[in-house]
Amino acid sequence: MTEHRFRQGAFVFTRARGLQPRDPSDLEPLARQHGIDPSFIPSYAGDRVAISRAISQASAGLGKENLLLRPITRTSSQVIYGIVKEDRDEAEQKLDHDFEATVSWSAEPDPSVVQGDHQIARRVAEAYQELRNKIVADDWSAVISSYLERHHAARVRGDGRVYWVPPQRLSDVKKFGAFLAEVGIDLVLCEIEAESRTVVEQVVAESLDEQLAHLEQEVAEFDVKTKPSTLSRRLDICNQLRSRAVLYRDALGLGAEKAEAMLQSLEQQVQAMLDIRQNTIVHRDGTTSPAGPASISSEPPPPADNAEHPTSLRFAGATFTAAPSDDPAVHLFVSDDETAKATARVLDGMGLANTWQRAGACEVNIRNSGPAGAAVSIRIKSEKDRPIYIAKNALAALGIELG
């Protein structure tokens, strides 16, 4: 019955109710009991945040006592507030303020201490001890958003207070909601009415387009100094977005072809960059150079047929075919494939196009121009009397697969 009600997913929002400060370690057994990864328990925000929260808490209602807390010093390691008595003279229509005392906190030498003898200072100290090393309602917002987005939810509101969750992920979200309920947070699911379907479709499409555009912009800004781990993470994001697009298609019937085409292109570009980056040395002064040549002895022996003159190769998801070369020492391969063009533009931006790079017993030059009728060309120059097949493994390290 529930699955039938939520066959188009559900709107999701949360509401904190009577949530008390909790020690994160106390919540770990509860999370495991509900099958929730403890990484979805917020971390303590730190003493500096705790003292600010304590001051805000102690400030509530001070106006009724004609007292004020006013900042004197607020840095990352020290907080000092003045306690001020306010006298109102309605007849004279004026206010008088008398400084009474200070309340202070410092990261050194002992961050557990709040100094001050005034009753308001003691009130701040009590609130600080209640909040120190604890997580509060405000700490849960980012974790809840992270969990929902990890389960392919789309933001209905820009501030992340309302999400749409696809039906395929509702069982996990309900499990998370049961955990939050014991913490003191209600997770509410709302059925999608028929008249709201168009709104959901628009929100979901915009969410996916936004993530694709962000990834595309990141890839465009990568260069030869981008860490291989960063490039690998972007490949993981491509896979995640592909899964998200398929979920949205199955839940709402939205087309995933545009997303798939973009993801394939981005994956091919990133993979090409990763292949080259893994074989590029970035020096301390910011300059780059190809990694050392691969051992020739590690290369396989050439096959009996077509060893010296392969008719094609694969690079960045595109096929390049052999073409006549004006230099007998250089093997020329060309392509007019859109993926090849996009990859060549990226490599040009990275400073890796139109330059010779060592690959074992060969040198390689990827150009964003070729002979008439070919937009991209790859030139491979072998050492004297050595077929290019001898460098097959080294070429593969650059993402080039000989046909």
N, C-alpha and C positions, 0 to 999 in steps of 0.2 A: 504493500500500500504506500509506504514511504517512498519507495523507488518510483512508483507511478506518479506521485505528487511532484517529485523533484526530477522528472525525466529531462527537463531543460536546465538543470542546475538550480542554484539557489543564490539569493542575495544573502550576504553574511555581514553582521556587525557585532561588536562586543560592548559590554557595559560592566564596569567595575561596581561591586556592591560590598561595602564593608570590608574591603581588602586591607588587612593589617600588614605592617612590615614583617618580612619573613627572611630567615637566613637561607641563602641559596642551597646550601648543603642539605637542609631539612627537606627540600622539595625533590631531591634526586630519587629517593625511594618511591615517592608518589608518582613521579614521571614514569619510572620503570614499570610500576604497577599498571599503568594505563598504556604501556607500550609506546611511550613517547621518548625520543632521544633526549637525554639530559642537556644536550647543546641548546635546546629550546627553553632552557631556564635562563632568565636574564642574569647577567653578571652584576656584582656590586659596582655602583657608579663611582665609588671613591669617597674619601673623607671630605675632599673639597666640595663636592656636590652635597654631601650629607649635611655639612654645616650651613650651607645656603638654604637647604630645605628646613633645617631646624629653626633658622631665623625667620623664614616665611611663616612657619607654623606658630612660632611664638608671637609674631606680629599680629596674628588674627585677633581681633577684638580689643587691641590696645587703645583704640580711639575712645572706647567707653571709659577707660581709666585715665584719659587725658595724657597718655604716654605715647612716645614715638620711638622707633628704631631707625636711625639714619646712618648710612654708610660713611666711614672715614677712610678706610683702606680696604681695597678688594684686589688681591693678586692671586696667582695660582697657589701660593704657599702661605698667605696670611690674609686674615679677615678681621677687621676691627669695625665695630658699630658703636655709635653713641646712643645713649639712652637719654631722651629729652622729655622734659615736662612741659606740656603746652597749657597755657592759661588763656582763656577766652574772656574778653571784656566786651560784652554785647553793647553796653551803654556807650563805651568809647569806640566801639567797632574796630577792635584791634586784637592781635594775638601776641602773646609774649612766650618766648621759649627759654627755658632754663636747662642747661646741661647738667645731668646728674651723675652719670657714670659711663663706663664703657664695658662692652663684652667683646672678647677677642679669642681668636683661634689661630694657631700657627702649626705648620707641618713639622717644625723643629722646635724644641727637642722631642716633644711628646704630642703626637696628633690626637691622642685620645682625650686631651684636656681642653675644656673651655674655661677661660679665666673671667672672673668678675664676681663681685659679692652682692650686687644689686639683685632684687627679687626677679627682675626681668632677665638678668644674666643667668640666674639659676634656672629659670624657665627654659632658656635656650639650651643650657647644659643638659637638662633632663630630656628635652626633645632630641638632642644630638645623640645621647646614649641609646635612645630608642631606635634611632635611624641608622646608627653606625653599623657597618657590615651587613645591612639589610637591603632587600629590594622592596620597592613600593610600586604603586599602581602605574606611575609614569614610566617605569622601567619595562613594562610589559608591551607597550605599543609596538616597538621595533621588532620584538621577537614574534609577536602575533602576525605582523605583516610579513616577516620573513617566512614563517611557516606556511601561510596562505599562498604566497607567491611561489614557494618551493613546490606547492601542489597545484601550480598552474592557474591560480586565481587571477582575475583581472580587476583592476581598480575601477570602481564606478565613480568614486569621488577622488579628486586629485590628492586630498590629504590622507587617503588610505583608510578612512573610517568605514567605508562600505565597499565590499568586494562582491564579484560574481564568481562562484565556484562551479566548475563543470561537474556534471553528475558522476563522472567516473572517479572523482576525488572526494566525494561527499562522505564516504565511510571513514576515510582518514581524518577529515575535518571534524566529524562528529566525535571521533575518539579523542582528538585534541580538545574539543569542547568539554568532554567529560572531565578531563584533567583540569582545565581552567575553572570549571565549576567548583572543584574542591579547593582551589586556590582563593576563589572569591570573585571570579569574572564569569559573567554569562556570555556565551556565544550563541547568537540568535540566527536561525535559518528562516528565510522567507521564501515562499513559493513564487515562481515567476508566472504572472498572469499573462494571458495571450496577448493583451494589448501592450505589454512591456517587452515582448520578444524583440521588436525592432530596436529598442533602446539597447538591449543586451547585445544584440548583434553588432551594433555600432561601437559600443564600448569595447567589445572583444577584438574587433578588427583594428580599432585605433591602438589598443594596447599592444597587439602583435606588431603592427607597423612601427610603433614607437621604438620597440625593442630592436627590431631589425635595423631601423635607421641609426640607432645608437651604436649598434655593432658595426654597421657599415662605416660610420664616421671614425670609430676606433681603428678599424683596419686601414683606412685611408691615411691615418696619422702614424702608422708603424713605420719604422725605418730599420736599417741594418743593425742598429744598436739595441733594438727591442729584444728582451730576454726570451730565450726559447720557452721558458716556463709560461711566460705571458701569452705567447702564441698558442701553446698547447691548451691553456685555459680557454682561449677563444674558440678553439675547436670543440671543446666540451660544451660551451655555450651554444654553438651551432646545433649540436645534437639535442640540447635541452629545448631550444626553440622549435626544432623539427617535431619533437614529441608534443609540444604545446599546440602547434598548428594542427596536428592530427587529432588531438583531443577536441579542439574547437570545431573542426570539421565534423567529427562524429556526433558531437553534442548538438550543434546548431545547423549543420549542413553548409557551413561556410567553405568556400573554395580555398584549398591550401596550395594551389599550383604556383601562385605568385611568390608565396613564402618559400616554397621548395626551390624555385628557380634562383631566388636571391641567396638562399643558404648554400646551394651547390656552388654558385659563383664565389661566395665568400670563403667557403671551405677550401676551394681550389687555390684561391689567392693566399690564404693563410698557410696552407700546407706547402705551397711553393716557397713562401718566405721562411717557414720553419726549416725546410730542407736546406736552404741556402744559409740561414743563420747558424745552424748547427755546424756548418763548415766554414764559419767566418770568425776570426779572432778580432775582438775589440780591445785595443790597447788603452793604457791608462790616459794617454794624451787625447783620446777620442778618435784616433785614426783606426782604420780597419785593414785587415789583410786576410787573404784566404788561409785556411788551415793548411798544415803541412800535407804534402802529397801522400796519397795512399800507397801502400806497399804493392808494387807490381806483382810480386810473387803470390800475393793473396788473390789475384784475379783469376777467373776460370780460363781454361784454354779455349780458344775460339772454336766454334762449331765448324764442321766440314763445309757447310754451304753458307754463302752470304756473310762470311766472317768479316771481310774487309769493307763491304759496301752494303750496310743495312739500308733497307728501302723506306723505313719509317722509324719514328720514336714517339714516346709519350712524355708530356711535361705539363704539369698543373692541370690534368684532366683533359688536355687537348692533344690531338694527333698531329704530328708534323711529318710531312712527306719529303723524301729526298729530292733535291733539285740540282741542276748543273751548277758547278762552282767554277769561278774564274781563277781559283788557286788550287792546284792539284794536291796541295798539302792540307786543304781544308774541306771537310765534308759539310755540305749545306743542307739544312732542313727548314721547311717553311710551313706556315699555317695562316689561314685567314679566319680561324675560329674566334668567336666573340670572347670566349673564356681566355684564349691565348692573348687576345688584345688587352683584356682587363689585367691579366697577370703581368704583361709586359709594362703596362703603365705603372703598376705598383712597384715593380722592380726598378723602373726608371726613377720613381720618386725616392726609392731607397738608395739610389746611387749605384745599383748593381747591374743596370742594363748598359750595353755598349762598352763593356770592359771584359778583358780576358781573365778567367779564373782557372786555377790549376785543379784538375781532377785526375789524380793518379798519373798515368802516362800520357794524359791528354790535357788540352786547354779548351775552355768553353767560353763562348761569347753569345749572350742572349741579347738580341737587338729588337727594339720596338719599331723596326722598319725592315723591309726585305725587298726582294726583286719585284718588278712590276706584277701586280695581282696578288701579292702576299704581304700581309700587314706585319707579321712577326717572323723573325728568322733565328735559328740557332746554328751557330758555326762551331764545329768541333775540329780541332787541329791536333793531330797525333805526332808523337816523336818519330823521328826518321825510321822508316822501314817497320813501323809497328802499326797493326790495324787498330781501329778505335775500339773494337770489341775487347781488347786487352784491358781497357779501363772501365768495363761494364759496372763493376761494383762501385768504383769511385764516382762514376756518373750517376748511379742510382742514389748515392748519398746526396747529390744535388737535385734529386727528384726527376732525373732523366732516365727513362727506361728504353733501351734499344729494342727495336722491333726485330 
